[in-house]
Amino acid sequence: MILILGLIILIAAAIVGVVGVFGNTGADHALGAGGDFSIFGYHVMGSTGSVFLAGIVVGGAALLGLALVVLGVRRSARARRRVGMSRREAAVVGRERDDQIEQRDIARAETDGPVANAPGSRRHWFGHRTATR
């Protein structure tokens, strides 16, 4: 959203600047000779300082738009980086879970064998003896 807003502001400032430059060329638009400056049909009467101030405003708008674009790009890059890290961490956790499941299955297979109830086995010590006292 910030990126789109920044692009809109930057493009609008660029359009105003380009129209201002190319729409006011020639001897008819010389400010010193009593001419005026116009952008989209709006005539700026006054001194060179007022046109300079209008240029500063357009430049400030362009700078604001560019700053918003850069901020939006940084946010997007940071979000993509976090997603990548999360996926890598999830893959590691998944592999560890699979390893633990495999170890559990191996341990179950070992304890369910013919020596599972023998004295000294886990089942023997936890009350799962086949022999009675």
C-alpha positions as CSV (number, residue, x, y, z in Angstrom):
1,M,0.0,0.0,0.0
2,I,2.8,2.4,0.9
3,L,4.6,1.4,-2.2
4,I,1.6,2.2,-4.4
5,L,1.0,5.5,-2.7
6,G,4.6,6.4,-3.1
7,L,4.6,5.5,-6.8
8,I,1.4,7.6,-7.4
9,I,3.0,10.7,-5.7
10,L,6.3,10.2,-7.5
11,I,4.6,9.8,-10.9
12,A,2.3,12.8,-10.3
13,A,5.3,15.0,-9.4
14,A,7.2,13.9,-12.4
15,I,4.2,14.6,-14.7
16,V,3.8,18.1,-13.2
17,G,7.5,18.8,-13.6
18,V,7.7,17.6,-17.2
19,V,4.5,19.4,-18.2
20,G,5.8,22.6,-16.6
21,V,9.1,22.4,-18.4
22,F,7.9,21.4,-21.9
23,G,4.7,23.5,-21.8
24,N,6.5,26.8,-21.1
25,T,9.3,27.0,-23.7
26,G,10.0,29.7,-26.1
27,A,10.1,33.6,-25.9
28,D,6.4,33.9,-25.0
29,H,7.0,32.4,-21.6
30,A,9.9,34.3,-20.4
31,L,9.2,35.4,-16.8
32,G,11.5,38.4,-16.9
33,A,9.6,39.9,-19.9
34,G,6.2,39.9,-18.1
35,G,5.2,36.4,-19.3
36,D,3.4,33.9,-17.2
37,F,4.0,30.3,-16.3
38,S,1.2,27.7,-16.8
39,I,0.7,24.2,-15.8
40,F,-2.5,22.3,-16.9
41,G,-4.1,25.7,-17.7
42,Y,-3.3,27.2,-14.3
43,H,-1.3,30.4,-14.8
44,V,1.3,31.4,-12.2
45,M,1.6,35.1,-12.2
46,G,4.4,36.8,-10.3
47,S,8.0,36.6,-9.9
48,T,10.6,34.0,-10.6
49,G,10.7,33.3,-6.8
50,S,7.0,32.1,-6.9
51,V,7.9,29.7,-9.7
52,F,11.0,28.6,-7.8
53,L,8.8,28.0,-4.7
54,A,6.4,25.9,-6.8
55,G,9.3,23.9,-8.1
56,I,10.4,23.3,-4.5
57,V,6.9,22.0,-3.6
58,V,6.9,19.7,-6.6
59,G,10.4,18.5,-5.7
60,G,9.3,17.9,-2.1
61,A,6.4,15.8,-3.3
62,A,8.7,13.8,-5.6
63,L,11.1,13.2,-2.6
64,L,8.2,12.1,-0.4
65,G,7.0,9.7,-3.1
66,L,10.5,8.3,-3.6
67,A,10.9,7.9,0.2
68,L,7.6,6.0,0.3
69,V,8.6,3.8,-2.6
70,V,11.9,2.9,-0.8
71,L,10.1,2.2,2.4
72,G,7.6,-0.1,0.7
73,V,10.4,-2.0,-1.1
74,R,12.3,-2.4,2.2
75,R,9.2,-3.7,4.0
76,S,8.5,-6.2,1.2
77,A,12.1,-7.4,1.2
78,R,12.1,-7.8,5.0
79,A,8.8,-9.7,4.8
80,R,10.1,-12.1,2.1
81,R,13.3,-12.6,4.2
82,R,11.2,-13.5,7.2
83,V,9.0,-15.9,5.2
84,G,12.2,-17.6,3.9
85,M,13.6,-18.0,7.4
86,S,10.3,-19.4,8.7
87,R,10.2,-21.9,5.9
88,R,13.8,-23.0,6.6
89,E,13.1,-23.3,10.3
90,A,9.9,-25.3,9.6
91,A,11.9,-27.7,7.4
92,V,14.5,-28.2,10.1
93,V,11.8,-28.8,12.7
94,G,10.1,-31.2,10.3
95,R,13.3,-33.2,9.8
96,E,13.9,-33.3,13.5
97,R,10.4,-34.5,14.1
98,D,10.8,-37.2,11.4
99,D,14.1,-38.3,13.0
100,Q,12.4,-38.6,16.4
101,I,9.5,-40.6,15.0
102,E,11.9,-42.9,13.3
103,Q,13.9,-43.3,16.5
104,R,10.6,-44.0,18.4
105,D,9.6,-46.6,15.9
106,I,13.0,-48.3,16.1
107,A,12.8,-48.3,19.9
108,R,9.2,-49.8,19.8
109,A,10.4,-52.5,17.4
110,E,13.2,-53.4,19.7
111,T,11.0,-53.5,22.8
112,D,8.3,-55.5,21.1
113,G,10.7,-58.3,20.1
114,P,11.1,-61.7,21.8
115,V,13.3,-60.3,24.6
116,A,11.0,-57.4,25.4
117,N,9.8,-59.0,28.6
118,A,13.1,-60.5,29.7
119,P,14.5,-59.4,33.1
120,G,16.4,-56.1,32.6
121,S,14.2,-54.9,29.8
122,R,12.1,-51.8,30.0
123,R,8.9,-53.7,30.2
124,H,10.2,-55.9,33.0
125,W,11.0,-52.8,35.1
126,F,7.7,-51.0,34.5
127,G,5.4,-53.9,35.6
128,H,4.9,-55.6,32.2
129,R,6.4,-58.9,33.2
130,T,5.1,-62.1,31.9
131,A,6.4,-64.1,34.8
132,T,4.4,-64.0,38.0
133,R,5.9,-64.0,41.5
